[in-house]
Amino acid sequence: MSILNNLSYSNFKRDLLVNSKNGFTYVANIAVLVVFAILIIIIEDDAWLYRALCFIVVGLGIFTSVFFTYCIDEVKLG
């Protein structure tokens, strides 16, 4: 959160970055709750329910981190 203040000198761009970060955080939280609700219906055993949720969330996090690292090009500083 504190690095966002150093990314831009424009207040508008900083506010846009903060709002985007918060929006994506809310969407991620809602997505985890939806996956959990679906898994409750499918899986009966509580231990396997939480294991499956953990594997899905961690796997998706690893995938998105790798995607971001290798597919998003940074602007070269001059």
C-alpha angles and dihedrals in degrees: 000000000000093000091063090073090060097048097073139015091210115095090209093055092045091051090048091052093048092047091048091050092050092046093052090047091055092047091051092050092049091048091054090050092050092049089048091051091051092048091051088060094046104038122055101186113080095212093054090043093060093040091053091047090049093049093048095047096043092044092051090047092051091047094051092045092052091045091051093046096050105028106040112081118214121223109253113237115233 
